[in-house]
Amino acid sequence: MSMSLILNTESATRAKPYAKPNPADWMEIRRSPDKSKLDHFQDALSPGRHEDVKGGFRSFAAELLERGLISMRLYVSVFGGEALHHITHDDDKVFRHMETGEDAGELTAIYSRAKYGSIADIRHLAGLIVEHLSQALDAPDSQWSRLFNEARINGDSVVLMTTGWRNVPSTANVLYGIVVDHINLKLAHLGLPTIINVKLPRIAPPCENYASLSTEERERVNLVQDHVIPAANFYAWSSVHVIFADDVLVTGSTADKVFAESMRNGAKSFRAIYPIAIDPRFALNDATIEECLNTVAVTGELDSTIAAILSDPDYQPILRTIRLVFSGGNHASFAGFLRQVPSACWLRLYMSALGNEFLRQNDIRPSLLKLRAFLTERGLLNLDGMTVAR
């Protein structure tokens, strides 16, 4: 039996001390024998020391995966993570399920459309998460069942945090809003504490090309321009368990930041959940693989796919879609595209774009001005650019 198969651990990380290793030791541990590496890996998983983020524990785990010493499931479980699907990229640039090698085209197309706001596809991914958590809550020995039962017994709170929000949501914000609404019904019926949905704010505008940044660039952006994470006062009056939820695990930069800040400030435990996790052998070496995943079904052009997404009566503007629709690369085709989408949908998109200060961006402003004229002609905006009461 391989060493990767005999390792077994709970996914959650808890705030309790452990003797080894010190954060500065992970580079040294890389030079130790495999058995020693695996012992250190096992010891570090459950306690969840926030210092291990800067100490390089994630890259250490990726190295173990690359050498076949741990499974992808165990790699994802670093800092309390869990993913429903693990995908990789083969030599032909095709996404495949890591465990079976089967083509992941259907899943990645759903994900790609969801990233641009397709509500049907967002609901599909939300349904997968709800089903997974619901089944786990029915299993007394699962980490999720233990979490909520412990919270019930001790009077603890369970909060869910998604990616940062600045007036316009991301796909993850919408997706997990649906998840929380549905899974809270299950929790209530079981007599367990329900999840508190905490929206992490952004103050600075989010980085417009985040999906194409390298791991190092993402870490720099996350230091100064990303989520405002609750500090110690948030945890002062109640024992709080944190669940971080995102639509994909790529480099782990965002999740690791939320983990480190939460545990440092007093969280009782930390977990993370994703529909999809990408093979770190690709993701950590070339984080632009996320952009490849995002564009599986959405090309970046103003085509019938984008028109269908925007035209859904339940469409909710998504930050990524605003950038695509009004981008400089689509200026030439924008005027002709306007009539492919209902005016009411355009009004929602226009209001969201201005609420996120896109009118100040030179690349996006020309298309927004065209849209303003279009909406004014149709009586949805007045001559001052304000909405008309109806």
LINRA-V287212 format. One record per pair of residues at least 6 apart in sequence whose C-alpha atoms are under 6 Angstrom apart, sorted by sequence separation. I is the first residue (numbers start at 0). J is the second residue. If there is no record, write none. Layout:
i:j
I:J
I:J
This chain:
i:j
63:69
75:81
88:94
95:101
135:141
358:364
374:380
375:381
380:386
87:94
95:102
96:103
113:120
186:193
379:386
380:387
87:95
95:103
113:121
136:144
379:387
86:95
94:103
86:96
87:97
183:193
85:96
86:97
109:120
161:172
85:97
60:74
203:224
201:226
201:227
240:266
247:273
200:227
239:266
240:267
242:269
244:271
246:273
22:50
199:227
239:267
240:268
241:269
242:270
243:271
244:272
245:273
246:274
247:275
248:276
249:277
22:51
242:271
247:276
310:340
15:46
23:54
234:265
14:46
22:54
250:282
316:348
12:45
13:46
231:264
249:282
250:283
12:46
13:47
218:252
230:264
306:340
12:47
164:199
165:200
327:362
158:194
163:199
164:200
165:201
157:194
158:195
159:196
160:197
163:200
164:201
326:363
158:196
159:197
163:201
325:363
151:191
151:192
325:366
125:174
129:178
121:174
125:178
114:170
163:226
3:68
2:68
3:69
10:76
12:78
3:70
12:79
11:79
10:79
214:286
213:286
171:245
171:246
211:287
210:289
211:290
210:290
157:239
159:241
161:243
155:238
156:239
157:240
158:241
159:242
160:243
161:244
155:239
159:243
161:245
169:317
168:317
169:318
167:318
111:293
111:294
111:295
111:296
108:295
108:296
80:270
82:272
85:275
87:277
79:270
80:271
81:272
82:273
83:274
84:275
85:276
86:277
87:278
117:308
79:271
80:272
82:274
83:275
85:277
86:278
82:275
82:276
116:317
115:319
115:320
49:259
49:262
14:267
13:268
12:268
12:269
11:269
11:270
